[in-house]
Every structure is written in C-alpha cells, then in structure tokens.
C-alpha cells in the first residue's frame, strides 16, 4: 500500500494472481492483499477510495483480464498491466529502456519514448523461455537421461544431477509431473559445472547465452539505450551477456511494485503493446 506521495504504508504477501490459470484464486489473492495491507496500515479506508494497480501474468489476454475485472471487489480505479511491463517500468523509472527477465522463465521487454512497448518470449517452459533456469534444467536432465541410456558419456554434470534427484534409481520418480520450478533447481548445477570446466555444461550455458543474445537483438537496443536484467540467473548471466552483445547489462533501478505505482499515478505510461520493434503501437 502506497500513498499518493509515494510513501509505503504497508506490505503483504498472498497467493498466485494469474487469471489465465484461475480467476477465482487471483481475486482471492488480491482481496487478501488489500485486507492485509489495510489492517497493517491501521487505516479504515474503503476500497472505493483506492486505486488498485495490478501487474500480473496473464493480463495481456483480453478475455482473462475481463473476467478478473468483473469479479474484483469495488475499487475506485483499477489499473492493469502485465507483470513484465510493471518490472520494465520499475527497472527504468518509467523512462525508455529494455529489460531482460532471466529466472525460471525468460522474457524481454522494451519501452520507447512514445510510451509503447514490446514483449518477447515468456511463452512458458514447454515452447519458449529459451535460456531460462527451466531451459538449463531441462537440458541437464536430458543429458543425465542420455547417460543412463548409454548414448552420452558420463561426466561431472550428470553426477551432480543424479545427486540432486537422489540417485539414478530415483530418476523415474523425480521426473513424474516435472515442471519449470523443479527443472530450474538444476540450473545452478549447470552454471557451477560450466565454471568448473565441464564441457557439456559449458555447451548448455553458452547456448543459453546465445538465446538471450538473440532476444536482446530483437528489442532494438541502441548504443545509448539502457539494458537491465533481473531474476535468479541475472547475476550469473549479465557479465556473459554483456560480453556477448557488447552492450552493458545493469541492475534495475527498482522493482515491479515501483512500476505499478508509477503507472497508477500517471508518472509512467499505461501499457500499449507493439507487435514488434518495427511495428506501430496497437
């Protein structure tokens, strides 16, 4: 909870808020956050007097956004944006810049001076998120399974994967219902093994950097443009990406919460998406 002057009055956490995977749960999370913040701030303020700014995954889908807005409690004003756009605005303080989100998933964002923006990747671990923690983990897992099958030679990377899952005999259980979060737990093993000089780990890590460089390339980043990176892999990958694209990759000025505040108070533009870096805004 932030007042109009930018003073933080209260903070709270709650559950997931992605209307594409569950509108009811998203509404429950928002209502819970509001109740917790109001109680923590010690203020009796009706929600109808409050501007609610939501930066959440799935809000770029019009039907999902409409269902969420219809189900929300009454607020004075509701401002919506994708979670990536909120992070982009926070990263550059509302000024034109680019942002690479490199964690369990991957997304690239770009804001131009005319207030339009573009998002690339963030397609999820099955078809996208190239170079992400889940991507690294999936390739490490595939390598370990190839070693079990005898079609790839043993090395220190597969040994570490086996240790992480509880041994070869536990692999069949570990992969049941595997998803991006579980795969991403293997990413640090790949990075550590690459630093230690394990060839297969180096190949996986370098291919991830190639994917991130390709993503940066479609964001139309000029020599004077700021490029920020955050996420669980940002610290490990930023120096490598900087070298690969010959452009500084730096730490964001602030976070998605700050981005929501800037958009909600008119200090930054509302989200207006371009189809590509070369296309006009929608």
N, C-alpha and C positions, 0 to 999 in steps of 0.2 A: 504494500500500500504506500503510495507516494502522493504528497500534496502538490498543489499547482506550482509551488516554488521549487519543487524537486527534492524536498526533504523526505527521507524514508521514515515512515511512521510504523510500519510493521512488515514482517516477512513470515511466510509459512510455506509448507510443502504439502502436496497431496498426491493423488494418483495420476494415471495417464490421461492425456487430453487429445485424442486423435479421433475426430468424428467419423473418419472413414472406417475405423475398426470398432466403434462403439459410441454412438451419440449419447446414450443414457449415462455411460461411465464418464464421458467428457463433461457433461452437465454436472454430474455429481462432484467431480474434481473441482470445477470452477466454483460451485456453490460452497464446497468445503473450504476452499481457499479464502473466499470472501468472508465467511463466518469466522475463520481462524484469525484473519487479519483484523477484522473489526473488533474482535474480542481482545486481541493483543494490543491494539492501539488504544483501547479503553474509550472508544468513541461510539456514540449512538448515532450513526448516520444511515439513513435509509438508502437502499441500493439505488433508488430512483434519482438520487442526487450524485451518483458516482459515474465516472467514465470508466468503463471496463475495456481494457486493451488486451487482446488475446493474440499471442504469437504461438501458433501450434501447427504440428504436422497435419496434412490433410485439408487445410482450409483453402487450398488452391482448387479443390474440386467443388464446383458451384453447388451441386446437389447436397453434398455433405455439409457445406457451410450454411446453406439454407435451413437444413434440419436442425443444426446446432442452434442457430439464432432463434428459431421458432420455439425451441424447448428451454431456452435460458430463462432464469428469473428476470424480472423487470429491472433494467439499469437505465440511467439517464441517457447515456450514449454508449454504443458498443463499436469498438474499432477492431477489425480483424486483419491479420496478416499471417503469412507462413512463418514458421519458426526460423527458417533460414533468412528470411527478409529481416526479421527482428534482430537476428545476430549480425547481419550486414550493416544495418543502421547503427547498432551499438558499436560495431568494430570501428567505423569511421566517424562516429559522432554525427551522423546524418549527412556527411559530405561524400561526394563521389569517391568510390574506391572499389576494390574487389576483395572477396573473401573466399578462402578455401576452408571447408569444414572437413577435417580428417580425423575420424574416430572409428566407431564400429561401422558407420557408413561414410559416404563421401558426397559432398555437394560443392558446387562452385557458384558464386553469386557475383553480380556486377551491378553497381549503381552509377548512372550517368547524371550529368549536370541538369538534364531536363526532367529529372525525377523518375525516369523509367528504369527498370531493372530486368535482369535475366537470371534464370536459374538453370544449371546444367547438372546432369547425373541425378543423384538422390533417387534412383529408380529402385532401390532395395537390393538386398544381397543376392537374390536369385538371378536377376538380369543385369544389374548395374553395380553401383558402389565400387567402381574399379579403383584399386589401390588402397582400399579401406582395411580396417582391422579384420572384418569378416572375410574380405578377399584374401588377405595374407593367411588367415587361419585355414581357410578352405584349401589353399594350395599346400600348406604344410600338412594338412590332413590327407590330401590326395597323395602326397609324397610318401607319407607313412604307410598308407594302404598299399601303395605300389611296392614298397619294401616288403611288406607281409606277403604279397603275391609273388615276390621274386623277380619282378620286372624292373626294379630300380635297386642300385647298390645301397647298402647301409652307410649311414654317416651320423654325425652328431645331432643333426636336426631330427631325424626320425627317433633317435634315442630319447631326445627331450620331449617329443610329442608322446611317446609311449609312457614316459614317466608322468606326464601331465594328466593322462587319462586313466592312470592306474595300471599300466602294463598292456602288453599285446592282448592278453586274454580278456581284458575289459573293453577292448575297442568296439566290439559288436554292440555292447550295451551303451557305450558313450555316444555313438552316432545315432541312436534311436531318438527321433524328434529333434535332431540338431538344428539350431537356428543361428542367427547372426551373433547374438550375445555370446553363446558358447564358443562359436568359432573364433570370435575376437579374443578370447582368452589365450589363444595360441599365438597371437600376433607378437607379443613381447619375446617369445621364444625364437621367432624368425629373425627379429631385429638383433637379438643378442647373438645368435648363431652367425649372422652376417658379419657383425663386428668381430667375431672370433675367427672369421675367415672360412666358414663352411661354404663350399661352392654353391650347393643347391639353395641355401638361404640367401646368399648374395644375389643369385639369379632372381629369386622371388622378390626380394626387396627392390632390386634395380628395376624390375618390370613394373612394380608398384609406382616408383618414381616416374617412369615413363608415362604411365596412365595419368598421374597428377599433372605432369608437364603438358600433356595433350589437353587436359581440362583447362589449365591456365591459358593455353593457347587460344581457346575459343571464347575467352572472356574479353578479348580485345583490350588487353592491358598495355597502355603506352609507357614509354620510359619514365614519365613523371607521375604515373599513377601509383597509388598506394595499394599494396597487396598484403592482406593479413591472413593469418592461419591460426585456427584453434581446434581443439579436440584432443583426444587422448594420444594421438600419434603426431601432433603438430610439432612438439619439441624435438622428436627424433627425425622427422622428415623435413622440417623447414630448412635446415642448412643444406641438405642434399638437393632439395627443390630449388633453393636459391642458386646453387651452383649449376644445376641442370638447365634452368631457363635464363640465367644471367640477369636476374631481377631480384631485388631484396624482398624477402618474405618476413614480415614482422608480427609482433604481438598486437592483438586488437586493443583499441583504446578502452573499450568497455564491453558489456555483455548484452544478451538479448533482452534482459529486463530494461536496461537503459534504452535499447532500441524501441521497445513498446512505449516507454514514456515519451520519447522524442516524437514518435508518430502521433500518439494520442493528444499531445499538447500542440501539435502543428509546427513543431520545430524541425520536423523532417517530413518528407512527402509520404502520402499513402502509397501502398504497393500498386504499381502499374507495370504489368509484365510485357516485355517484348518476346516475340517468338525466337529471335536470335540477336546476336550483337549487331547485325547489319539491318535488321528489320525495324520499322517504326513501332511505337507502342500500341498495344491493343486498347 
